[in-house]
């Protein structure tokens, strides 16, 4: 039998096979792995977020969405780069240390006059 046409190496079976057969097997494997559901249910995690509707912090999407709905608001659109606009949570100890350093510097400046 002459081997004409395009052949592809299948890593699973570790054999050479015709391109048509290779593609058919890949298609069948993909069809078997699909769900009967219209789309997958993906519940991703999110960092804690402060709701502008009630001022509380939520760490799950469901709770956040329910709080927004309770306040009579709605969420519109989705910003793919939303993490660019979220700052670090307020760290009281860090800011307190900065204030103390500023006060010490001011005292040194005034005492040097």
N, C-alpha and C positions, 0 to 999 in steps of 0.2 A: 504494500500500500504506500503510495507516494504521499509525503507530507507537504502539501501545498497550502498556501494561504498564510494567515497570521496566527502564530502560536504564542501562548502566554504561559509563563511559569506560575503555577499555583502553589503558594507557600504552604497552604493547609495540607494538600495531598502530596506535595513535593514531587509533582509531575508536570510535564508539559501538556497543554491541552489547547484545542482550537479556541480562538478568541470568542466565537459565538457561544460555545459551551461554557466558557469561563464567565462571560457576562450574564448568561442565563442563570447559572448557579448563584452568582452574587445577587441578582435580582430576586430570586426565590428566597434566599436567606434574609434579605431585607424585608420582604413581604411577611415572612414568618415572625420577624421581630416587632412588627408594628402592632399597635393596640387597636381594638375595635372602637375606642373612644375617639371623638372628633379632634381632640387636642389633648396634650398631656396636662395634668394638674401639677404645676410647679409652685411650691411655696418656698420661696427663698427667704433667707434670714436678712435682717437689716439691723444697722446700728441703732441704738436708742435715739429717738427723735422727739423733739418738743412740739406738741400740737399748738398751732397758733389759734385754734378754736377755743380750747379750754385751758391752755398753759401747762398741762400735765405732760410728763415724759412717758412715751410708749416704746416698747422694744419688740412688739410683734405687729405685723401689718394689719391683721384682723382687728385688734384692739384700736389701732390708730384710725382705721377706716370707720369703725363704729362710732368712735368719739366725734369724728368730723360730721358724720350723718346726724348724730344726736344734736349737734349744735346748729343743724339746719344748713350746713355748708356741703359742698361737693368737691371732689378732687377731679380736676380736669387736666388732661395731657400727661405726659411723662417726659421728664428731662433726663436724657441718658447721662448727662454730666452732673447730676445732682450732688455728688460727693464733693465737687469743686466748691460748692457754696456752703457746705456744712463745716463750721469751725470746731475746734476742740472744745470739749466741755469745760466750763468754768472751774478753775482750780484755785480755791480760796487760799491755800497755803502758799502757792507760787506767787499770787498777787500780793499777799501779805508781806512776803519776803522782799518783793520789789518796792513796796511802800516803805518798809523799814530802811532799805538801802537808800532810797531817795531822801528820806528824812535825815539820815546820817550824813549824806553828802551835803545837804543844805546847811546843817549845823556846822560842818567843817568850813564851808564857804563863808558863813556869817562870822564865825570865830576867827577866821584869818584876816578879817578887815581891820 
